[in-house]
């Protein structure tokens, strides 16, 4: 049964439904983002955890040259090791009839007669390999999908120089390849790179690895130290060409998912916080106005014996209804958007089943956070109203005290119109209200800047990556390091205009206690295909000695130009040397180390060898060139710039675009909500004054001008402030995204600022129109009766 | 500037300003229907001061609102100098109010953020042949409080600013709805003096609503309204000056 006070609550709310809706919408935007991002985090984290557990994803990984199988037993005996899975992992070249260029892949071995101990596969389609079968493979889903391969189809693999047609038994997923990408490539190209699994016996005999393994995964015993196990493992594997073991934190597929989760964490806090702050301002504005209007009603309630507490609760209920409406709307929107975004992740991440999972802890949290924001926003004014002695409250509020505004006292008052005077004096008389409005509007303007800043940053990175740094049309890798002589062969391929050597070498770089494992890129001193640029965008000429590394890597290592870094080769003769850090490079994706190609070869104590090359090619003869590459067995992979770029545009850019449009839509809703709410309050407060003006002969337009002037003045204050705030928000977010895998430059364009201003102006114009329409419905005769 | 105001007094023969016939105004429909005016016949002439008397709910305010173009009647004739107010659209009514009518309300309805002078100037800026704000305020004896804000004025002073605002455009019609309703006797008389002075010096047709019968003594004509109709109407041969009233 509704109490009479509840009845009053609902009727009052119905009268102010426009504003209730505006506040609820802003709250809903914040909560939707929070619920969406937190649920995505929960979905990704829990799905990954379950996948890892169910399929026994390893915790430490090591690549080596070749070790006898009995060594795996020794590894298993190491303290802290729980289970070990030795296997073979080799790079192969593929010939796909539908592709111009050669494709490549990674083939892994599977035990011949049992399921693997670790990194078990998930069968998506088809069947498992039959024990003892030959010429059968399992293929990873991303590659199969990109090339429309089905169980029963066949592909041609180049196994250790020998062409072999194999048939696809099944399409599988692996916890090691949630993100399928060529090692070292910043961006995936699932069309030209795939993962395959074959029986151990067949793969071992093709690569002369009978009774041996070259890849090892293991899990840790509970409580074991990963660091200690890795150190022991490296000690054991070094004689067998171990390239340095690494944990999950350095596992490429694991990192990609973790990075996504980290960005989501960032988004789950920053944006909702700002939105809820705006909502708190709005609630305060709406309720302060209501309390002034209902001053006499409060007095009557108190005169009849309602306690202060009952009155405080009654008015807090107004705020809580808005919170409840916002929570319901926000939850529904968050769940719907979450479902949509999870589908998008299917394009990047391969899980057996990644579906949207609502983070249920987000709901009470959302309710709590928004209720706290709303309560904070209104508590002080509600308590002030409740404390008013009834006799005093019963009298109408005395006419407001005004004085000439500061701007008039400064002497230019004579130039001002009456409309303008009314507006500035109103603003000056209620500075807190004006401040809240300006703050809300400024925040709304500010959050409009961020999504576009991220979009512009991504565009800039890509332009920088593909137009400034990478000037070649394509690059390729060789199966094994080979003599530089092969460049002559490359040079004579059809359509080649320029070719440059690339020497990649896996190393560990240490400075003091800090170390990182990565591939040094050996390039010509004046590399024109893979340019190395410094922070001022000038090309760094690679000196005959010394190392140039990404600025971010230097930061991570704590090294400065001039410091001596320890470089340990993880391949070949496993040489170790101290190399001077001679320069820092500006790059945005991953971290890199560059060296003169001769210096790399000297460091590794090898002759003039290269591991790949980069090309510029006459576009007219591109197909000829690619076909010719297919006939060079030593070429293991080819990366075509334009196809990477297109791939990026369709996947990552589309992903960022979707997120950006969601956030932008929310920011627009907030801008509209704040402006509309403000205009409505202004109208409600001034209804009597405006009606009087209408009665004494002012036209609608003239009266509208009084209302709009105040709105315009506040916007003029708020918008520049908002642009400043937006710059701050963007800087903070871009700084936070500054990680080793991806960094974004802070790009703030005039277009971005102009867009924010435009949205606020449009929101203002639209709200003004809505309010002006209300103005036309003013009851003129009613305004002349006793003040409310 | 009383001399200036004096020059404005009119000596021409009274002419018909409003013609009202069979005027009805119905609010709401069905069982909620309220008949505020149930057929009013009335003529109002230039320069006269008319007091409209009647109990609450008799239709005084509705009639005044219709005369002032704030509201349109449901049926009947209502014309101002031949202009049919029942057929006028919103813009025409605004123009009518702007150029012809001055309003004085029970609760003054001043703009709190403007000073006395500015409240008056607000009107003089949009009128075609106004008094200066200072002259209008002088007429209601507020020449000394030009730059005070409403909150710094007493109720009577605020009401006199409202009168100054109403007469500053030299309206042909001055409509006052309970102008002394919120004031004590002494202050009320000062306000009535101001209204009477404006009526005499500017020759404005002045209609004053009240339920205070004493005020009838200052009127040229007194109209009694009850149940939405004119009950009776009498002319006052010797209207008294407002200063001699007492209640």
Interface residues (C-beta under 8 A of the other chain):
Chain A: X398 X399 X400 X401 X402 X403 X418 X421 X422 X425 X426 X429 X688 X689 X692 X693 X694 X695 X696 X697 X698 X699 X700 X702 X780 X781 X783 X784 X785 X786 X787
Chain B: X61 X65 X68 X70 X71 X90 X91 X94 X97 X98 X99 X101 X102 X103 X105 X106 X107 X109 X110 X111 X112 X113 X114 X118 X121 X122 X123 X125 X126 X127 X149 X150 X151 X158 X165 X166 X169 X177
